[in-house]
């Protein structure tokens, strides 16, 4: 299969360019607003529509700043030190989920402490919305033709423009499916069946760590890093602790009365 020739820019207005990658982020944040608003009403939390919008804006800043800083620090520090103006070119890609998660968590803690809210009841709702943004983001990666998989002979292998002449796993779509609808469905069922604060949060951490660790076996490692200890990629090195910590905390939260 040949990679569909998708223009990363979906709209041009004079010097302005609007890219699919940025649109995917917007779709994720807008969807998260309605999911969080619905969850707030269902749980009876003392938040109105404007406050939910403030939460989304605060977390969005955390995701973007944390994701960009995380990518720079974890994956390509030397390049950005040599090309400092590229630090701000987020429309070209280059976002780290792990950095985005840290940024979103810090932003959430700031908002929750400022408004004296309980952490886990609100965080459970926010993390339930997380898979929607992740799914959209991975589709953006696919449109950009980045973060593709390793060379393969499976019938659905795709020849990516920047990936050489051989077909590769469309690992972005694997992640979009697992981190998007699959993880959302699991977390939704957990939120409905398990009435214990914090279980959704740590289930998200564990599931993402597991899915990312597995997909990394068919995803091409970052060229500037390659494989690390024991043949693991940077993504696996960052995701394995997430799975172990998340699983341990799910068990702990579930056992608490």
C-alpha positions in Angstrom: 0.0 0.0 0.0 1.2 3.5 -0.9 0.8 6.3 1.7 -2.1 8.5 0.7 -0.8 11.8 -0.5 -2.5 14.0 2.2 -1.5 17.6 2.3 -0.7 18.4 5.9 -2.2 21.8 5.3 -6.0 21.6 5.0 -6.6 25.3 4.6 -4.6 28.3 3.3 -5.6 31.9 3.7 -2.9 34.1 2.3 0.2 33.6 4.4 -1.7 31.6 7.0 -1.7 27.8 7.0 -4.0 25.6 9.0 -2.7 22.1 9.5 -4.4 18.8 10.1 -2.1 18.1 13.0 -3.3 21.2 14.9 -6.9 20.5 13.9 -6.6 17.1 15.6 -5.6 18.8 18.9 -8.5 21.1 18.6 -10.9 18.2 18.0 -9.4 16.5 21.1 -9.8 19.5 23.4 -13.4 20.2 22.2 -14.4 16.6 22.6 -12.8 16.6 26.1 -14.9 19.6 27.1 -18.2 17.8 26.4 -17.0 14.6 28.1 -15.8 16.5 31.2 -19.0 18.6 31.3 -21.1 15.5 31.2 -19.0 13.8 33.9 -19.2 16.9 36.2 -23.0 16.9 35.9 -23.2 13.1 36.5 -21.0 13.3 39.7 -22.7 16.5 40.9 -19.4 18.5 41.1 -19.7 22.2 41.8 -18.5 23.4 38.4 -20.4 25.3 35.7 -19.7 25.4 31.9 -17.3 28.4 32.2 -15.3 26.6 34.8 -15.1 23.5 32.8 -13.9 25.6 29.8 -11.2 27.1 32.1 -10.1 23.6 33.1 -9.8 22.6 29.4 -7.8 25.8 28.6 -5.5 25.2 31.6 -4.9 21.6 30.7 -4.4 22.4 27.0 -1.6 24.7 27.9 -0.1 22.0 30.1 -0.3 19.4 27.3 1.2 21.6 24.7 4.0 23.0 26.8 4.7 19.7 28.5 4.5 17.7 25.3 6.9 20.1 23.5 9.4 20.3 26.4 9.2 16.5 26.9 10.0 15.8 23.3 12.9 18.2 23.3 14.4 16.7 26.5 13.6 13.0 26.0 14.1 12.7 22.3 16.1 15.4 20.4 17.8 17.9 22.8 21.0 18.3 20.6 19.0 19.2 17.5 17.0 21.9 19.2 20.1 23.3 20.8 21.5 23.7 17.3 18.2 25.0 15.9 16.6 27.1 18.6 14.0 28.7 16.4 12.6 25.2 15.8 11.6 25.1 19.5 8.3 26.8 18.6 7.5 25.0 15.4 4.9 22.7 17.1 2.9 22.5 13.8 5.7 20.4 12.4 5.1 17.7 15.0 7.5 16.8 17.8 5.3 16.2 20.8 5.9 13.7 23.6 3.0 12.0 25.3 4.9 11.5 28.5 5.9 15.2 28.6 2.3 16.1 27.8 1.0 13.9 30.6 3.3 15.6 33.1 2.3 19.0 31.9 -1.4 18.2 32.0 -1.1 16.8 35.5 0.8 19.8 36.8 -1.7 22.2 35.2 -4.6 20.2 36.7 -3.0 20.3 40.1 -2.6 24.0 39.8 -6.2 24.6 38.9 -7.5 22.1 41.6 -5.4 23.7 44.4 -6.3 27.2 43.3 -10.1 26.5 43.4 -9.8 24.1 46.4 -11.4 21.1 44.6 -10.9 17.4 45.4 -8.3 15.9 43.0 -9.5 12.3 42.2 -13.2 13.0 41.5 -12.3 15.6 38.9 -9.2 13.8 37.6 -11.1 10.6 37.0 -13.4 12.6 34.6 -10.4 14.3 32.9 -8.5 11.1 32.4 -11.6 9.5 30.9 -11.5 12.2 28.2 -7.8 11.5 27.6 -8.1 8.7 25.1 -10.2 10.9 22.7 -7.4 13.4 22.4 -4.8 10.6 22.1 -6.8 9.0 19.2 -7.0 12.3 17.3 -3.4 13.0 17.9 -2.3 9.7 16.5 -4.4 10.3 13.4 -2.5 13.6 13.1 0.8 11.7 13.2 -0.4 9.4 10.4 -1.4 12.4 8.2 2.1 13.9 8.8 3.6 10.6 7.8 5.7 10.5 11.0 6.2 8.0 13.8 5.7 5.1 11.4 6.5 1.5 12.1 9.3 -0.9 11.2 9.7 -2.6 7.8 7.1 -5.4 7.4 5.6 -7.8 4.9 2.1 -7.7 6.2 -0.5 -7.0 3.5 -1.5 -3.7 5.1 2.1 -2.4 5.2 2.4 1.2 3.9 5.3 2.9 2.0 5.7 6.2 3.8 7.3 9.2 1.9 10.1 9.6 4.4 10.4 5.9 5.4 12.3 4.6 2.4 11.0 2.3 -0.4 9.9 -0.6 1.8 6.4 -1.0 3.4 6.2 -0.4 7.1 3.7 -1.0 9.9 1.2 1.9 10.2 1.9 2.0 13.9 0.2 5.4 14.3 -3.1 3.7 13.4 -2.4 0.9 15.8 -1.9 3.4 18.6 -4.9 5.5 17.5 -7.1 2.4 17.8 -5.6 1.1 21.1 -5.1 4.5 22.8 -8.4 5.9 21.5 -11.6 3.8 21.3 -10.2 0.7 23.1 -8.9 2.6 26.1 -11.9 4.9 26.2 -14.3 1.9 26.3 -12.3 0.2 29.1 -12.1 3.4 31.2 -15.8 4.2 30.6 -16.7 0.7 31.9 -14.4 1.1 34.9 -15.9 4.5 35.7 -19.4 3.0 35.6 -18.7 -0.3 37.4 -16.0 0.7 40.0 -17.2 3.4 42.5 -13.8 4.2 43.9 -12.0 7.5 43.3 -8.7 7.4 41.5 -9.2 4.0 39.8 -9.9 5.6 36.4 -6.8 7.8 36.7 -4.4 4.9 37.4 -6.2 2.6 34.9 -5.4 5.2 32.3 -1.7 5.3 33.3 -1.5 1.5 33.3 -3.3 1.0 30.0 -1.3 3.6 28.1 1.9 2.2 29.4 0.9 -1.3 28.3 -0.4 -0.3 24.8 2.6 1.9 24.1 5.0 -0.7 25.3 3.5 -3.3 23.0 3.2 -1.1 19.9 6.8 0.0 20.2 7.8 -3.5 19.2 6.7 -2.7 15.6 7.3 1.1 15.7 10.5 2.5 14.2 12.6 3.9 17.1 13.7 7.5 16.8 16.7 7.7 14.5 18.7 10.0 16.7 18.2 7.6 19.7 17.9 4.1 18.3 17.6 1.2 20.8 18.6 1.5 24.4 19.0 -1.0 27.2 18.1 -4.6 26.3 17.0 -3.5 22.8 14.2 -1.4 24.2 13.2 2.0 22.7 12.9 5.3 24.6 9.1 4.9 24.4 9.3 1.6 26.1 11.7 2.8 28.7 9.2 5.6 29.6 6.1 3.4 29.3 7.1 0.3 31.3 7.3 2.2 34.6 3.9 3.8 33.8 2.3 0.3 33.4 3.9 -1.1 36.6 3.0 2.0 38.7 -0.5 2.3 37.3 -1.3 -1.4 37.8 0.0 -1.2 41.4 -2.0 1.9 42.2 -5.2 0.5 40.6 -4.9 -2.5 43.0 -4.2 -0.2 45.9 -7.2 2.2 45.2 -9.5 -0.7 44.5 -8.7 -2.3 47.9 -9.2 0.9 49.8 -12.6 1.1 51.5 
